[in-house]
Structure formats: structure tokens, C-alpha cells
Amino acid sequence: MNIQDYKGVYVFVQQVDSQISGVSYELLGKARELADTLNTEVGAILLGSNVEKLADSLAEYGADTVILVDSEELKEYRTEPYAHAITTIVEKYKPEIILYGATAIGRDLAPRVSARVKTGLTADCTKLDIDEQSKGLRMTRPAFGGNIMATIISPEHRPQMATVRPGVMQRISKRAGAKAKIEKPQIELLANNKYVEVTQVVKKVVSKIDIMDAKILVSGGRGVGSKENFALLKGLADVLGAEVSCSRAVVDAGWIEKDQQVGQTGKTVRPHV
């Protein structure tokens, strides 16, 4: 492998029903920073069905180029066609860095791609920067239950790949009217015995906002005492214009739903200042 052949900082853009996940915008902002340091471009990998209309939004948040693969086989996320498509993109475009959100989709997809292209993957990063001397990516993540921070490098393999939890990085200011170059590689997606058949998609309707988007959280743990006592926290949250969050113990007890859990095994929430 000649690592000098690999250029560009790419982001896997997660979209569901043509709605781009917030973490993808956050990663584009970080990719923009890394690419500027390396004097290279930002690429956004966009997979799905009838999603070309999302390209301008990606440009406005940092993408120079959008690698678009539009296929009915990519309408819903499935491991095999998505992994095959990104592997083919890596082989064709040779990106130096690829970033994924540490979501259910990203955590399933990124290791599959890393195995196929024979490179490493650093999971759940909280910091990314470029080494001044080697120009390699420094990927920092919590280790040993968060007791230490480990910085990991990949000096001999490309692309350098990392997943990043939602809420850790920040979006850049929107560049209204920005346009990106759109590349449309022809990738053959033929169903095989690894394809999962999606028979039904059941959607859950929620009325509250995602706690990662909330500016103020009122959070409680086991010490609140009961499910009923969380009504007190809800009242305080309403007064403050906040959302209620909780610890893992509360979720395990069945008092609050999992999507309101914060912490190492829940959602990472970025402080707002």
C-alpha cells in the first residue's frame, strides 16, 4: 500500500427517509477542519434512493464533493449493500480519512468496511486532530471505562477510520448557497445470500425533541425514587424550557425510555455555552 495515493477526508452521511442525521453535519464540520489542515478536500458519501436533493445541504455544511450512489437497494439501511458500496468507493477514490457517526448504523457499517479494505477502526472517538510531523490522524477515545484517554494512530494503513459519538463535534456555520461537485460512481448491487430482506418498517412517533438537541437537561437517577417522582423533574423542565434525561439505572428499572438516557452507555450531550 502506498499511503501517498490516499487523499481527502470523507464522511459517511447517514440519512433515513431522506432526513440527514445531525451527527453527519457535525462530522462534516470536523472533516472541514481536518481537510484544511491537510490542504485537501472534504467528500461526503451519500447512499440511498432518490437522495440527490440532499447534496446542496451537505455542501452548505462543508462538503466539496458528494459521492452519490442512488439505488432502490439502498432505500433502507442493510449491511451488505451499504458495506459493498462504500468498499467500492474506497477502492476507487482512495480517501485518506473516513468518519462515521457512532450510531446503530455507523457501528454496524464501519467495522464491516474496515475489514474489507484491511485497515483499522477507532470507535467512539471524542477528539480528532492531525499530527504536525506525520500528518496522520490522531484519534482519541476513552479507555478502561473512561479512566484514561487513549490516542490511536494508523501509520501504515489507509484509509484511517473512526466513529464519533453524536454531540461530540460541532457543525460549522452554514455556507448558504454553497454547491458541491457530485460524483456518481456506477456500483453494481446484486442481491446475494448476505442480503437481508426488509419486510416491514415500524416507525415510533415521539413528541419530545432529541435530548442531544436540548440546550438544558433536567436529569435524574435512581435517587429520584420512583417513576412517579419523575413528574417533579418534568415540571421543573417545563419551567426551564428543558428536557428530562436520566441515568442507565432508571432505564433498567423501566421508569424512563432509553432514548432519554445520558452517559457512557446512553447519549453523549455536548454542553451549550
Contacts in CASP RR format, 6 or more apart in sequence:
PFRMAT RR
TARGET T0000
AUTHOR 0000-0000-0000
METHOD contacts of the structure
MODEL  1
MNIQDYKGVYVFVQQVDSQISGVSYELLGKARELADTLNTEVGAILLGSN
VEKLADSLAEYGADTVILVDSEELKEYRTEPYAHAITTIVEKYKPEIILY
GATAIGRDLAPRVSARVKTGLTADCTKLDIDEQSKGLRMTRPAFGGNIMA
TIISPEHRPQMATVRPGVMQRISKRAGAKAKIEKPQIELLANNKYVEVTQ
VVKKVVSKIDIMDAKILVSGGRGVGSKENFALLKGLADVLGAEVSCSRAV
VDAGWIEKDQQVGQTGKTVRPHV
1 156 0 8 1.000
1 157 0 8 1.000
1 158 0 8 1.000
3 96 0 8 1.000
3 156 0 8 1.000
3 157 0 8 1.000
3 158 0 8 1.000
5 94 0 8 1.000
5 158 0 8 1.000
6 94 0 8 1.000
6 95 0 8 1.000
6 96 0 8 1.000
6 158 0 8 1.000
6 159 0 8 1.000
7 40 0 8 1.000
7 41 0 8 1.000
7 94 0 8 1.000
7 95 0 8 1.000
7 96 0 8 1.000
8 35 0 8 1.000
8 38 0 8 1.000
8 40 0 8 1.000
8 41 0 8 1.000
8 42 0 8 1.000
8 43 0 8 1.000
8 95 0 8 1.000
8 96 0 8 1.000
8 97 0 8 1.000
9 31 0 8 1.000
9 34 0 8 1.000
9 35 0 8 1.000
9 38 0 8 1.000
9 40 0 8 1.000
9 41 0 8 1.000
9 42 0 8 1.000
9 43 0 8 1.000
9 95 0 8 1.000
9 96 0 8 1.000
9 97 0 8 1.000
9 99 0 8 1.000
10 31 0 8 1.000
10 42 0 8 1.000
10 43 0 8 1.000
10 44 0 8 1.000
10 45 0 8 1.000
10 67 0 8 1.000
10 93 0 8 1.000
10 95 0 8 1.000
10 97 0 8 1.000
10 98 0 8 1.000
10 99 0 8 1.000
10 159 0 8 1.000
11 24 0 8 1.000
11 27 0 8 1.000
11 28 0 8 1.000
11 31 0 8 1.000
11 42 0 8 1.000
11 43 0 8 1.000
11 44 0 8 1.000
11 45 0 8 1.000
11 63 0 8 1.000
11 98 0 8 1.000
11 99 0 8 1.000
11 100 0 8 1.000
12 24 0 8 1.000
12 45 0 8 1.000
12 86 0 8 1.000
12 98 0 8 1.000
12 99 0 8 1.000
12 100 0 8 1.000
12 101 0 8 1.000
12 106 0 8 1.000
12 109 0 8 1.000
12 110 0 8 1.000
13 20 0 8 1.000
13 24 0 8 1.000
13 44 0 8 1.000
13 45 0 8 1.000
13 46 0 8 1.000
13 47 0 8 1.000
13 54 0 8 1.000
13 58 0 8 1.000
14 20 0 8 1.000
14 21 0 8 1.000
14 23 0 8 1.000
14 24 0 8 1.000
14 100 0 8 1.000
14 101 0 8 1.000
14 103 0 8 1.000
14 105 0 8 1.000
14 106 0 8 1.000
15 21 0 8 1.000
15 24 0 8 1.000
15 46 0 8 1.000
15 48 0 8 1.000
15 51 0 8 1.000
15 54 0 8 1.000
16 77 0 8 1.000
18 50 0 8 1.000
18 51 0 8 1.000
18 53 0 8 1.000
18 54 0 8 1.000
20 54 0 8 1.000
20 57 0 8 1.000
20 58 0 8 1.000
21 101 0 8 1.000
21 103 0 8 1.000
21 166 0 8 1.000
22 166 0 8 1.000
22 171 0 8 1.000
23 101 0 8 1.000
23 102 0 8 1.000
23 103 0 8 1.000
23 164 0 8 1.000
23 165 0 8 1.000
23 166 0 8 1.000
23 167 0 8 1.000
24 44 0 8 1.000
24 58 0 8 1.000
24 101 0 8 1.000
25 61 0 8 1.000
25 171 0 8 1.000
26 164 0 8 1.000
26 166 0 8 1.000
26 167 0 8 1.000
26 168 0 8 1.000
26 169 0 8 1.000
26 170 0 8 1.000
26 171 0 8 1.000
27 99 0 8 1.000
27 100 0 8 1.000
27 101 0 8 1.000
27 164 0 8 1.000
27 169 0 8 1.000
28 42 0 8 1.000
28 44 0 8 1.000
28 58 0 8 1.000
28 61 0 8 1.000
28 62 0 8 1.000
28 63 0 8 1.000
28 171 0 8 1.000
28 172 0 8 1.000
29 61 0 8 1.000
29 62 0 8 1.000
29 169 0 8 1.000
29 170 0 8 1.000
29 171 0 8 1.000
29 172 0 8 1.000
30 99 0 8 1.000
30 128 0 8 1.000
30 164 0 8 1.000
30 169 0 8 1.000
31 42 0 8 1.000
31 43 0 8 1.000
31 62 0 8 1.000
31 97 0 8 1.000
31 99 0 8 1.000
32 42 0 8 1.000
32 62 0 8 1.000
32 172 0 8 1.000
34 97 0 8 1.000
34 128 0 8 1.000
34 129 0 8 1.000
34 130 0 8 1.000
34 137 0 8 1.000
35 41 0 8 1.000
35 42 0 8 1.000
35 64 0 8 1.000
37 130 0 8 1.000
38 96 0 8 1.000
38 130 0 8 1.000
38 135 0 8 1.000
40 96 0 8 1.000
41 64 0 8 1.000
41 65 0 8 1.000
42 62 0 8 1.000
42 63 0 8 1.000
42 64 0 8 1.000
42 65 0 8 1.000
43 63 0 8 1.000
43 64 0 8 1.000
43 65 0 8 1.000
43 66 0 8 1.000
43 67 0 8 1.000
43 95 0 8 1.000
44 55 0 8 1.000
44 58 0 8 1.000
44 63 0 8 1.000
44 65 0 8 1.000
44 66 0 8 1.000
44 67 0 8 1.000
44 180 0 8 1.000
45 67 0 8 1.000
45 69 0 8 1.000
45 86 0 8 1.000
45 89 0 8 1.000
45 98 0 8 1.000
46 54 0 8 1.000
46 55 0 8 1.000
46 58 0 8 1.000
46 66 0 8 1.000
46 67 0 8 1.000
46 68 0 8 1.000
46 69 0 8 1.000
47 69 0 8 1.000
47 71 0 8 1.000
47 74 0 8 1.000
47 82 0 8 1.000
47 85 0 8 1.000
47 86 0 8 1.000
48 69 0 8 1.000
48 70 0 8 1.000
48 71 0 8 1.000
48 74 0 8 1.000
48 75 0 8 1.000
49 70 0 8 1.000
49 71 0 8 1.000
49 72 0 8 1.000
49 74 0 8 1.000
49 75 0 8 1.000
50 70 0 8 1.000
51 68 0 8 1.000
51 70 0 8 1.000
52 68 0 8 1.000
52 70 0 8 1.000
52 182 0 8 1.000
55 63 0 8 1.000
55 66 0 8 1.000
55 68 0 8 1.000
55 180 0 8 1.000
55 182 0 8 1.000
56 177 0 8 1.000
56 178 0 8 1.000
56 179 0 8 1.000
56 180 0 8 1.000
58 66 0 8 1.000
58 180 0 8 1.000
59 66 0 8 1.000
59 175 0 8 1.000
59 177 0 8 1.000
59 178 0 8 1.000
59 179 0 8 1.000
59 180 0 8 1.000
60 174 0 8 1.000
60 175 0 8 1.000
60 176 0 8 1.000
60 177 0 8 1.000
60 178 0 8 1.000
61 171 0 8 1.000
61 172 0 8 1.000
61 174 0 8 1.000
61 175 0 8 1.000
62 172 0 8 1.000
62 175 0 8 1.000
62 178 0 8 1.000
63 180 0 8 1.000
64 180 0 8 1.000
64 181 0 8 1.000
65 180 0 8 1.000
65 181 0 8 1.000
65 182 0 8 1.000
65 183 0 8 1.000
66 180 0 8 1.000
66 181 0 8 1.000
66 182 0 8 1.000
66 183 0 8 1.000
67 89 0 8 1.000
67 93 0 8 1.000
67 183 0 8 1.000
67 185 0 8 1.000
68 182 0 8 1.000
68 183 0 8 1.000
68 184 0 8 1.000
69 85 0 8 1.000
69 89 0 8 1.000
69 184 0 8 1.000
69 185 0 8 1.000
69 187 0 8 1.000
70 184 0 8 1.000
71 81 0 8 1.000
71 187 0 8 1.000
71 189 0 8 1.000
73 81 0 8 1.000
73 189 0 8 1.000
73 191 0 8 1.000
74 81 0 8 1.000
74 82 0 8 1.000
74 85 0 8 1.000
74 189 0 8 1.000
76 198 0 8 1.000
76 201 0 8 1.000
77 105 0 8 1.000
77 109 0 8 1.000
78 195 0 8 1.000
78 196 0 8 1.000
78 198 0 8 1.000
79 108 0 8 1.000
79 109 0 8 1.000
79 112 0 8 1.000
79 194 0 8 1.000
79 196 0 8 1.000
80 192 0 8 1.000
80 194 0 8 1.000
80 195 0 8 1.000
80 196 0 8 1.000
81 189 0 8 1.000
81 195 0 8 1.000
82 109 0 8 1.000
83 109 0 8 1.000
83 112 0 8 1.000
83 113 0 8 1.000
83 116 0 8 1.000
84 187 0 8 1.000
84 189 0 8 1.000
85 187 0 8 1.000
85 189 0 8 1.000
86 98 0 8 1.000
86 109 0 8 1.000
86 113 0 8 1.000
87 113 0 8 1.000
87 116 0 8 1.000
87 117 0 8 1.000
88 185 0 8 1.000
88 187 0 8 1.000
89 95 0 8 1.000
89 185 0 8 1.000
89 187 0 8 1.000
90 98 0 8 1.000
90 113 0 8 1.000
90 117 0 8 1.000
90 159 0 8 1.000
91 117 0 8 1.000
92 185 0 8 1.000
93 183 0 8 1.000
93 185 0 8 1.000
94 158 0 8 1.000
94 159 0 8 1.000
95 158 0 8 1.000
95 159 0 8 1.000
96 137 0 8 1.000
96 158 0 8 1.000
96 159 0 8 1.000
96 160 0 8 1.000
97 137 0 8 1.000
97 159 0 8 1.000
97 160 0 8 1.000
97 161 0 8 1.000
97 162 0 8 1.000
98 113 0 8 1.000
98 159 0 8 1.000
98 160 0 8 1.000
98 161 0 8 1.000
98 162 0 8 1.000
99 128 0 8 1.000
99 161 0 8 1.000
99 162 0 8 1.000
99 163 0 8 1.000
99 164 0 8 1.000
100 106 0 8 1.000
100 109 0 8 1.000
100 110 0 8 1.000
100 161 0 8 1.000
100 162 0 8 1.000
100 163 0 8 1.000
100 164 0 8 1.000
101 163 0 8 1.000
101 164 0 8 1.000
101 165 0 8 1.000
101 166 0 8 1.000
102 123 0 8 1.000
102 124 0 8 1.000
102 125 0 8 1.000
102 163 0 8 1.000
102 164 0 8 1.000
102 165 0 8 1.000
102 166 0 8 1.000
103 166 0 8 1.000
106 163 0 8 1.000
107 123 0 8 1.000
107 163 0 8 1.000
110 121 0 8 1.000
110 123 0 8 1.000
110 161 0 8 1.000
110 163 0 8 1.000
111 121 0 8 1.000
113 161 0 8 1.000
114 120 0 8 1.000
114 121 0 8 1.000
114 161 0 8 1.000
117 159 0 8 1.000
118 157 0 8 1.000
119 154 0 8 1.000
119 157 0 8 1.000
119 158 0 8 1.000
119 159 0 8 1.000
119 160 0 8 1.000
119 161 0 8 1.000
120 154 0 8 1.000
120 157 0 8 1.000
120 160 0 8 1.000
120 161 0 8 1.000
121 161 0 8 1.000
121 162 0 8 1.000
121 163 0 8 1.000
122 139 0 8 1.000
122 141 0 8 1.000
122 152 0 8 1.000
122 154 0 8 1.000
122 161 0 8 1.000
122 162 0 8 1.000
122 163 0 8 1.000
123 141 0 8 1.000
123 162 0 8 1.000
123 163 0 8 1.000
124 141 0 8 1.000
124 142 0 8 1.000
124 163 0 8 1.000
124 164 0 8 1.000
124 165 0 8 1.000
125 139 0 8 1.000
125 140 0 8 1.000
125 141 0 8 1.000
125 162 0 8 1.000
125 163 0 8 1.000
125 164 0 8 1.000
125 165 0 8 1.000
125 168 0 8 1.000
126 140 0 8 1.000
126 141 0 8 1.000
126 142 0 8 1.000
126 149 0 8 1.000
126 164 0 8 1.000
126 165 0 8 1.000
126 168 0 8 1.000
127 138 0 8 1.000
127 139 0 8 1.000
127 140 0 8 1.000
127 149 0 8 1.000
128 137 0 8 1.000
128 138 0 8 1.000
128 139 0 8 1.000
128 140 0 8 1.000
128 162 0 8 1.000
128 164 0 8 1.000
128 169 0 8 1.000
129 137 0 8 1.000
129 138 0 8 1.000
129 140 0 8 1.000
130 136 0 8 1.000
130 137 0 8 1.000
130 138 0 8 1.000
131 137 0 8 1.000
131 138 0 8 1.000
131 153 0 8 1.000
134 153 0 8 1.000
134 155 0 8 1.000
136 153 0 8 1.000
136 154 0 8 1.000
136 155 0 8 1.000
136 160 0 8 1.000
137 153 0 8 1.000
137 154 0 8 1.000
137 160 0 8 1.000
137 162 0 8 1.000
138 151 0 8 1.000
138 152 0 8 1.000
138 153 0 8 1.000
139 151 0 8 1.000
139 152 0 8 1.000
139 153 0 8 1.000
139 154 0 8 1.000
139 160 0 8 1.000
139 162 0 8 1.000
140 149 0 8 1.000
140 150 0 8 1.000
140 151 0 8 1.000
140 152 0 8 1.000
141 149 0 8 1.000
141 150 0 8 1.000
141 152 0 8 1.000
142 148 0 8 1.000
142 149 0 8 1.000
142 150 0 8 1.000
142 264 0 8 1.000
143 149 0 8 1.000
143 150 0 8 1.000
145 264 0 8 1.000
146 264 0 8 1.000
153 160 0 8 1.000
154 160 0 8 1.000
154 161 0 8 1.000
165 268 0 8 1.000
166 212 0 8 1.000
166 267 0 8 1.000
166 268 0 8 1.000
167 212 0 8 1.000
167 268 0 8 1.000
167 269 0 8 1.000
167 270 0 8 1.000
168 268 0 8 1.000
168 270 0 8 1.000
170 270 0 8 1.000
206 259 0 8 1.000
208 243 0 8 1.000
209 243 0 8 1.000
210 259 0 8 1.000
211 217 0 8 1.000
211 243 0 8 1.000
211 245 0 8 1.000
211 259 0 8 1.000
211 260 0 8 1.000
211 262 0 8 1.000
211 267 0 8 1.000
211 269 0 8 1.000
212 267 0 8 1.000
212 268 0 8 1.000
212 269 0 8 1.000
212 270 0 8 1.000
214 242 0 8 1.000
214 243 0 8 1.000
214 269 0 8 1.000
215 242 0 8 1.000
215 272 0 8 1.000
216 237 0 8 1.000
216 240 0 8 1.000
216 241 0 8 1.000
216 242 0 8 1.000
216 243 0 8 1.000
216 272 0 8 1.000
217 237 0 8 1.000
217 242 0 8 1.000
217 243 0 8 1.000
217 244 0 8 1.000
217 245 0 8 1.000
217 262 0 8 1.000
217 269 0 8 1.000
218 233 0 8 1.000
218 234 0 8 1.000
218 236 0 8 1.000
218 237 0 8 1.000
218 240 0 8 1.000
218 242 0 8 1.000
218 243 0 8 1.000
218 244 0 8 1.000
218 245 0 8 1.000
219 233 0 8 1.000
219 244 0 8 1.000
219 245 0 8 1.000
219 246 0 8 1.000
219 247 0 8 1.000
219 262 0 8 1.000
220 230 0 8 1.000
220 233 0 8 1.000
220 244 0 8 1.000
220 245 0 8 1.000
220 246 0 8 1.000
220 247 0 8 1.000
220 250 0 8 1.000
221 246 0 8 1.000
221 247 0 8 1.000
221 249 0 8 1.000
221 250 0 8 1.000
222 247 0 8 1.000
222 249 0 8 1.000
222 250 0 8 1.000
222 253 0 8 1.000
224 230 0 8 1.000
224 232 0 8 1.000
224 233 0 8 1.000
224 250 0 8 1.000
224 255 0 8 1.000
226 255 0 8 1.000
227 253 0 8 1.000
227 254 0 8 1.000
227 255 0 8 1.000
227 256 0 8 1.000
230 244 0 8 1.000
230 246 0 8 1.000
230 250 0 8 1.000
230 255 0 8 1.000
230 256 0 8 1.000
233 244 0 8 1.000
234 244 0 8 1.000
236 242 0 8 1.000
237 243 0 8 1.000
237 244 0 8 1.000
243 260 0 8 1.000
244 256 0 8 1.000
244 260 0 8 1.000
245 260 0 8 1.000
245 261 0 8 1.000
245 262 0 8 1.000
245 269 0 8 1.000
246 255 0 8 1.000
246 256 0 8 1.000
246 260 0 8 1.000
246 261 0 8 1.000
246 262 0 8 1.000
247 261 0 8 1.000
247 262 0 8 1.000
247 263 0 8 1.000
248 261 0 8 1.000
248 263 0 8 1.000
248 265 0 8 1.000
248 266 0 8 1.000
250 256 0 8 1.000
250 261 0 8 1.000
251 257 0 8 1.000
251 258 0 8 1.000
251 260 0 8 1.000
251 261 0 8 1.000
258 266 0 8 1.000
259 267 0 8 1.000
261 267 0 8 1.000
262 268 0 8 1.000
262 269 0 8 1.000
263 269 0 8 1.000
END
